[in-house]
Amino acid sequence: MALVAAGPFLWIFSLWSYPMGWSDWMIVREKSLEEELELERTVREIRACTDTDALAKLCEAMALQSWHQTKLLKQAVEHIASIEPF
């Protein structure tokens, strides 16, 4: 089977040529300049905010989002572990 025949899944085959160690996927890659600037802008807006109600709502939303992302990540890792041969 030629790689060209794989069509939209060609990128999957390219991943095989760059094997990762068991923990390599956990290393956050360098932020792009755009990502860095966007994050900095957001942090500055939060630091400049004097509205305590808005900050409380932001903290509440971030706590809920953190819980949700943690739950999804745990489920994803459990699912991958269940299909990986050991």
C-alpha positions in Angstrom: 0.0 0.0 0.0 1.5 3.3 -1.0 1.4 6.3 1.3 -0.4 8.3 -1.3 -3.3 5.9 -1.1 -3.8 6.8 2.6 -5.2 10.2 1.5 -6.2 12.3 4.5 -4.5 10.0 6.9 -1.0 10.5 5.5 0.1 12.5 8.5 -0.4 9.4 10.7 2.3 7.6 8.8 4.6 10.5 9.2 4.3 10.2 13.0 5.7 6.7 12.9 9.1 8.1 11.7 9.3 10.2 14.9 8.8 7.9 17.8 8.1 9.5 21.2 9.2 8.4 24.6 6.6 7.5 27.1 6.5 11.1 28.5 7.5 13.2 25.5 3.8 14.1 24.8 3.6 15.8 28.2 6.2 18.5 27.4 4.5 21.7 26.3 6.1 22.8 23.1 7.3 26.4 22.7 4.6 29.0 22.4 4.3 30.8 19.1 4.7 34.5 19.2 1.0 34.9 18.6 0.1 32.6 21.5 2.6 34.3 23.8 1.1 37.8 23.0 -2.5 36.6 23.4 -1.7 35.0 26.7 0.2 38.2 27.9 -2.8 40.3 26.9 -5.2 38.1 28.8 -3.0 38.1 31.9 -2.7 41.9 31.8 -6.5 42.3 31.5 -7.0 40.1 34.5 -4.3 41.9 36.6 -5.9 45.3 35.7 -9.4 44.3 36.6 -10.7 45.9 39.8 -14.3 44.5 39.6 -14.4 41.9 42.3 -17.6 40.3 41.0 -16.1 39.9 37.6 -12.9 38.3 39.1 -15.1 36.0 41.2 -17.0 34.9 38.1 -13.7 34.4 36.3 -12.3 32.2 39.1 -15.5 30.2 39.2 -15.4 29.6 35.4 -11.7 28.7 35.6 -12.3 26.2 38.4 -15.1 24.5 36.4 -13.0 24.5 33.2 -10.0 23.0 35.1 -12.2 20.3 36.6 -13.7 19.5 33.2 -10.3 19.3 31.4 -8.8 17.2 34.2 -11.7 14.8 33.9 -11.4 14.6 30.0 -7.7 14.1 30.2 -8.1 11.3 32.8 -10.7 9.6 30.6 -8.5 9.9 27.5 -5.4 8.4 29.3 -7.6 5.6 30.6 -9.0 4.9 27.1 -5.5 4.9 25.5 -4.2 2.6 28.3 -7.1 0.2 27.6 -6.2 -0.1 23.9 -2.4 -0.1 24.2 -0.8 -3.5 24.2 1.6 -4.0 27.2 
